[in-house]
Amino acid sequence: MMTRSTHALETLGSQRVLFVMAASAEYGKKLKARIKPVMTGVGPIEAALNTGLALAELNSAGTMPDLVVSLGSAGSRSLEQAEVYQVSSVSWRDIDASPLGFQKGVTPFLDHPVETPLPTPITGVPSARLSTGSDIVTGPRYDAIDADMVDMETFAVLRACQRFDLPLLGLRGISDGAADLHHYDDWATLLHVIDEKLADALDHLEESISAGALRR
């Protein structure tokens, strides 16, 4: 018997879309006027768990999305601060089973690459490579990461989407990285700007979907 889902799907063009975010601080007034995302909590464990639960509930209700969009903030030492980027690929920096002969970044006994490409259909929004992990990256820590920007959720959301054979699109606004992080405000200061730019990117995403950029 099907159950009714409590998760809201948005319709963009011809696509039913589930939006996923981590923290309420990233969910500002511009995004609130457009979407009602699944709020997973911070970090890869919370993101995988709560995205997976949401998708399982939607599957049980027979109302699966056509697309999942993970959006929020990211850190970068090289990209423009407060700019929004499409995620061109995502990797998981935490996993390292290399002492057993597995490539760093690959989960043992799973068939996934170090970097997984994601669709970047939005005209006018630049793209960048993303690394997901459980740590807040700052200062010299960036030197060890082979990616343009860092977050704590997108790879985990991807794994949940892969379980249900759903495409994932990532959008990230650069909240920090130009200077070292020392307290909460170093991360939060630009979030209101990112909120506006993410909302604008979603308008352009709808245009891209209507133009057929994401047909499967």
C-alpha positions in Angstrom: 0.0 0.0 0.0 1.3 3.4 -0.9 1.9 6.0 1.8 1.6 9.8 1.4 4.9 11.6 1.4 5.5 14.7 3.6 8.2 15.9 1.2 7.4 18.6 -1.4 8.4 18.3 -5.0 8.7 21.4 -7.1 7.9 21.5 -10.8 10.5 23.1 -13.1 9.5 22.9 -16.7 8.6 19.3 -17.3 10.7 18.0 -14.3 9.6 17.1 -10.8 12.5 18.3 -8.6 13.5 17.5 -5.0 15.7 20.1 -3.4 18.1 19.2 -0.7 19.9 21.6 1.7 21.9 21.1 4.9 21.4 24.1 7.2 18.7 26.6 7.8 21.3 29.4 7.8 21.7 28.8 4.1 18.0 28.9 3.5 17.3 32.6 3.2 14.2 34.6 2.2 14.8 34.4 -1.6 15.0 30.6 -1.6 12.1 30.4 0.9 10.0 32.2 -1.7 10.8 29.5 -4.3 11.4 26.1 -2.8 10.8 23.8 0.2 13.8 21.6 0.5 14.6 18.6 2.5 16.8 19.8 5.3 19.3 17.1 6.0 21.5 18.5 8.7 25.3 19.1 8.3 27.8 16.6 7.2 27.9 13.5 5.0 26.3 11.1 7.4 23.2 13.3 8.0 23.0 14.1 4.3 23.1 10.5 3.2 20.7 9.3 5.9 18.1 12.0 5.5 18.2 12.2 1.7 17.9 8.4 1.5 14.9 8.4 3.9 13.2 11.2 1.9 13.7 9.3 -1.4 12.5 6.0 0.2 9.4 7.8 1.4 8.7 9.4 -2.0 9.3 6.0 -3.7 6.8 4.3 -1.3 4.3 7.1 -2.1 4.8 6.6 -5.9 5.9 10.2 -6.3 9.6 10.1 -7.2 11.3 13.2 -8.5 12.9 13.3 -12.0 15.8 15.3 -10.6 17.5 16.0 -7.2 19.2 19.4 -6.6 21.7 19.7 -3.8 22.4 23.4 -3.0 24.0 25.5 -0.3 27.4 27.0 0.5 31.0 25.9 -0.1 34.5 27.0 0.6 37.1 27.8 -1.9 40.5 29.5 -1.8 40.6 30.0 -5.6 37.1 30.8 -6.7 35.3 34.1 -6.5 33.7 34.6 -3.1 29.9 34.9 -3.0 29.7 33.5 -6.6 27.5 30.5 -7.4 28.9 27.5 -9.3 27.4 24.4 -10.8 29.1 21.2 -9.6 30.9 19.7 -12.6 32.2 16.7 -10.6 32.2 15.5 -7.0 34.6 13.4 -5.0 34.8 12.2 -1.4 38.0 13.3 0.4 37.5 11.3 3.6 37.8 7.8 2.3 41.3 6.4 2.1 41.7 2.6 2.0 45.0 2.9 0.1 46.9 0.7 2.7 44.8 -2.2 1.4 45.5 -1.4 -2.3 42.4 0.7 -3.1 42.7 4.1 -4.8 42.3 7.0 -2.4 38.8 8.4 -2.7 37.2 5.1 -3.7 35.1 3.1 -1.3 36.3 -0.6 -1.1 34.2 -3.0 -3.0 32.0 -0.3 -4.6 32.2 0.5 -8.3 32.5 4.3 -8.3 35.3 6.5 -9.6 37.3 9.0 -7.6 35.4 11.8 -9.3 31.8 11.5 -10.5 30.7 14.0 -13.2 27.4 15.8 -12.6 25.2 17.6 -15.2 25.8 21.4 -15.6 22.9 22.5 -17.8 22.5 26.1 -16.6 23.6 28.7 -19.2 25.6 31.5 -17.6 26.4 29.8 -14.4 30.1 28.7 -14.2 31.0 25.2 -13.1 33.7 23.9 -10.8 34.9 20.6 -9.2 33.8 19.8 -5.7 35.2 17.8 -2.8 32.9 16.5 -0.1 34.2 15.7 3.4 33.3 15.8 7.1 35.8 18.5 8.0 35.7 22.3 7.8 38.5 23.2 5.4 40.6 26.3 6.0 44.1 27.7 5.4 46.8 25.2 4.4 44.3 22.3 4.4 43.3 23.4 0.9 46.7 22.3 -0.4 45.8 18.6 0.1 42.5 18.8 -1.8 42.3 18.2 -5.6 39.2 20.2 -6.3 38.1 23.8 -6.8 35.7 24.0 -3.8 34.7 22.0 -0.7 31.5 21.1 1.0 30.2 18.5 3.5 27.1 17.0 1.8 27.0 16.6 -2.0 28.8 13.3 -2.4 26.6 11.8 0.3 23.4 13.1 -1.5 24.8 11.6 -4.7 25.1 8.1 -3.2 21.5 8.3 -2.0 20.4 9.4 -5.5 22.4 6.5 -7.1 20.5 4.0 -5.0 17.3 5.2 -6.7 18.9 5.8 -10.1 18.2 9.5 -10.0 20.3 12.3 -11.5 21.8 14.9 -9.2 22.6 18.5 -9.9 24.8 20.5 -7.5 24.7 24.3 -6.9 27.2 25.9 -4.4 27.8 29.5 -3.4 31.3 30.3 -2.1 30.9 31.5 1.4 34.5 31.4 2.6 38.1 30.4 1.8 39.8 33.7 0.8 40.8 34.1 4.5 41.2 31.6 7.3 38.1 30.7 9.3 38.2 31.6 13.0 34.5 31.8 14.0 30.9 31.3 12.8 30.6 34.8 11.2 33.5 34.1 8.8 31.2 31.5 7.2 27.9 33.2 7.6 28.6 36.8 6.4 28.0 36.1 2.7 25.1 33.7 3.1 22.5 36.4 2.3 24.2 37.2 -1.0 24.5 33.5 -1.9 20.8 33.1 -1.1 19.9 35.6 -3.8 22.3 34.2 -6.3 21.1 30.6 -5.7 17.5 31.7 -6.2 18.5 33.4 -9.5 20.3 30.2 -10.6 17.1 28.2 -10.0 15.2 30.6 -12.3 17.9 29.9 -15.0 17.6 26.2 -14.2 13.9 26.2 -15.0 14.7 27.9 -18.3 17.3 25.2 -19.1 14.9 22.4 -18.2 12.1 24.0 -20.4 14.7 24.1 -23.2 15.3 20.4 -22.9 18.8 20.6 -21.4 18.1 17.7 -18.9 16.1 15.2 -21.0 17.2 11.6 -20.0 
